[in-house]
Amino acid sequence: MVLPLDLIAATHVRVTCDLCGSDARMCPKRWQEERGARELATHAFQKIGWYLDVKDHPRQRIYDDYRREGHGKWYCPNCAKKKHM
């Protein structure tokens, strides 16, 4: 099973588009822990045009954690332009 945002060998992070299945990878610094790698990757992917759709959560802190760590549906730059967000 491929997760939308998963760690590969604890040093590579891959994001997969929920619509078309395309993916992108990045290699954060080796010294980073899993949480730091996820946060860095989430920011980097969004910076290059990937869109993260996080479902609402009644607790704002949990919603913010989900958004920061990349939990939710990811859309590649092409699909993000096509799909009404």
N, C-alpha and C positions, 0 to 999 in steps of 0.2 A: 504494500500500500504506500502510495506517495502522499506525504503530507504537504500542505501548501507552503510551509516554511519549516524545514528541518535541518538539523546539523548533519554534516557528512564528515566522518572521522574526527569529530570534535574541533576541527579547524576550518572547515569549509561550510558555508551556509548557502543553501539553494532555495529559491522561491519559484513556485509553479503557478501559472495563471489558471484560475478556476474555469475560464471559458474555453480557451484554445489549447491549454496544456503546455505552452511554451515555458521555458525556464531560464533562469539566470543564476549565476553563482558568484560568490565572492569569498576571498580568503582573508579573514581578519588576522590580526597579530596573534602569534602562537601563545603569548602569555595571557591572552584574554580568557576568562571563564565563559561558560555557556551563556549566562545571562548577558554579559557584556558584549559577547559576539552577536547575540540576537538583536540587542539594541542598536549596535553599530550598523548591522546589516539592514535593519528596518529603515533607519535613516538614509543609508546609502541607496537602497532600492527606490525609496520614495523620491529621492533627489534626482534620479535618472528617469522618472516618469511612471514607475509602478504605483498602483493605487491600492490602498489597504482599506477594506470595508469591514469595520468592526461592529458587531451587533451591540445594541444598547444593553446596558446592565444597570440594574437599580442602584448599585453602589458605585459612586463616581471613582473611588480609588481603584477598584477592580477594573473598571472600564479603562482608566488611564494606564494601568499595568498591561492590559491586553493590547492597547494601542502601541505602547512603547516596545513591547516584546514581539509584535508582529502576529498576534493571534487574530484570525479572521480570514476572510476571503481576499485573495490577491488577484489583481488584474494587470496584465502587461500593458505597456504604453499604448499599443494599438487597440486592444480591447477596451481600455479605459476611455479612449476617445469615442468609440462606437457606442458603448453602453451608457445609458442615461444614469448618472450617479445621483 
